[in-house]
Amino acid sequence: MVSFIVNLKQQITEDMKAAMRAGDTKRRDAIRLLRAAIKQREIDERIELDDVAVIAVIEKMLKQRKDSIAQYEAARRDDLADTEKYEVSVLQAYMPEALSDTEVEGIIGKAISAVGAKGQQDMGRVMGVLKSELAGRADMSKVSALVRAKLAT
């Protein structure tokens, strides 16, 4: 039995091909935007992106889309906001399963212990450890706030 593990970039390409075959132009276009962003980063940095780096690209795109949705809704442009919401749903499918708040707090506690953090001055070291472990699985702004609160006590 041969096990074949598909990396994230291959999965994205296969999903785009499937959307093209199905005639799903909205999905195809959303995936094309993602592929273009990945390719652009690979060209800019002259590297081949692994799954962790691809997730970082997706996170950035999700943040941009959410900001755009807020601006479009404020301007009462529901048509544009709906397009962005659809793209968010497509991008979200490639993100790893999110961790619960309790799991995140447990990981934060372990990271603080591992680094030996004593106060706010150790925030950067703790976040450095957490960034690789929680990439794509937790909202890093919430994680940052939790770490700051724990280090303040």
N, C-alpha and C positions, 0 to 999 in steps of 0.2 A: 504494500500500500504506500503510495507516494503522497506526502502531504505538501500542499502547495499554499504558501502563505503570500497573499497579495499585499503589497505595501499600499499606503494611502494614495500616493500619486497614481499608481496603476488603477486603483479602484475608481478614482475620480475620472480617469480617461475612459474606463469601461462604462461608467454611468453616463458619460456624455454620449458615447456611441449608442447606448441603449435609448437615450432620450431622442437622438437623431432618428433612429430606426422607428421609434414610436411616433415621431412627428410632434413631440412635445417641445415646441420652440421656447417657451418660457423657461423650462428647466434647462434646456440646452444652453440658452444664453447665460443663465446664472452660473452654470458650471464652466462655461467658457471664460467668464470674468475671473473665476477662481484659478483656472489653469493659467490665464494670462498673468495674474498676480504672482503665482508660483514661479513661472518662467522668468518674469521680470526680476524677481529677487535672485534667482539662480544666475542670471546674466550679470546683474549689478555686483554680486559678491563673488562671481566666478567659482561657484560651488554647486554640488548636487545636494538638494535638500533631502533630509531624512524625514521620517514621520513627525518627529518633535518640531522640526522647523516648519513643516507644512501646517501643523496645528497652530503654530504661532502666526502664520500668514492668515489662516482662517479666523483666529481670534481678532486680529487687527481688522479684517474685513467686517466681522460681526459688529465690532465697536463702531466702525464707520457707518454701517447700515442703521444701527440703533440711533446714532446721533442724527442721521438724515431723517429717520422716521419722526423724531421729535420736532425737527425743524419743519418738515412738510405738514405735520398735523397742526403746528402752531400757525402755519400760513394757510390752513384749510385746503391743502392740496392732497385730498384723500387718494386720488388716482396714483400719484407718485409714492405716497406712503404705502399703499397696497403693494406696489411693485417691490419696494424695499422689504416689506414684511415677507413676501414670497421668497425673496433672495435669502433672507435670514433663515427661513424654514429649510431651504435647500442646504445652506452652509452648516446649519446646526446638525444635520444628519451625519456629518463627517467628524463631529467632535466626540471625544470619548465620553462615557457616561459620567455625569456630574456626581461628586461626592456629597454626602449629607453634611449638615453643619457639625454634627457630633464627630464624624470622621475627620473633618477638616481641623476641628479643635484638637483632636487627639494627635494628628500629624504635627500641628503647630507646637504642642507641648513637647513632643519627642525632639523636634528640631531645636527648640530653645535649650533643652537638656544637652543635646549632642554638641551644640556650639558653646555651651556654657555661658549663655547670655545673662548679663547681670542688670542691664538697663537699656535705655533708649539708644545709647551709643553702639549697641550691638545689633540694632535693627537691620542694617544692611547685610550682615553676615547671616542672620536668620532668614531673611527674605531670599538670599542667594541659594540657600539650601532648599527652601520651599518652592522656589520658582521651577526648578527642574522636576520636583516631585509632584507638584500640583498643576503643571502646565496643561491647560485645556480642561481640567477637571474641577476647577473652582474659580470663582470671580476673584482675581488677584487684588482688586481694590478692597473687597471685603476682608480678604486674608490679611492685607496690610493693616487694616483698622483693628482686627483681632489681635495681631502680633503687637501693635502699639499699645493696646489696652493691657495685654498680659505683661508686657515689659514695664509698664507704668506701675504695676503693683509690686 
